[in-house]
Amino acid sequence: MFYLDDIGRYFLMLKRVFSRMTKGSVLRSLIFKEIDDLIIGSLGITVFLAFFIGAVIAIQTALNLTNPIIPRQIIGFASRQSMILEFAPTFLSVIMAGKVGSFITSSIGTMRVTEQIDALEVMGINSLNYLVFPKIIAMLMYPFIIAIAMFVGVFGAYIAGVYGGFLSSSEFLTGLREEFIPYHLVYAFLKTFIFAFLLATIPSFHGYYMTGGALGVGKASTSAFVWTTVVIVTSNYILTQLLLS
């Protein structure tokens, strides 16, 4: 659990991550590997989830429009707002806390159990920079996934709304363009960058400082998922208060 000393160790870990940098050519190859594992490897599940989340938003909005005075294009408006403001950046980040977070924790935790981290330190390599820094840089590509999720989610809402017979294509597109505020995209991608940093560092912390041998890897992965989710949800509330109030 995150006790006060764990919070202190977390910030100490961040300080060590950005000190005694590993050789540039080595870091470059590690970063590309992490992009493939963390970003490209998450693209499929993200697109799948975003499509059906958008479809469900459209259907539920349509089924709750019982007042004939309310125009049907509100379905397109609600789908756009829901995907951009909350479902794509926050809900999918919680899902990624399970997929990406568990992968990071287990991979670093396994290295801890097999004493590979100790071997890096013996060779004079800053193990935290070697292991965590490439993950942080790779996760800077995370907003790219969220941008795709936003598009696919709105497309899923269009398919469900139009081909489900709830509204016409022109009505959906009218609602989609209605009262669009560009700042909402700034808000969404700003918190996505923060979530990306949390997704890279909190699981790394749990994996790096895990104890208990092979059994501890599973416990650390579970703990990393729980605390990454808690911090993401809490950060989402704080950022929403600061940026949208």
Disulfide bonds with the S-S distance in Angstrom:
none
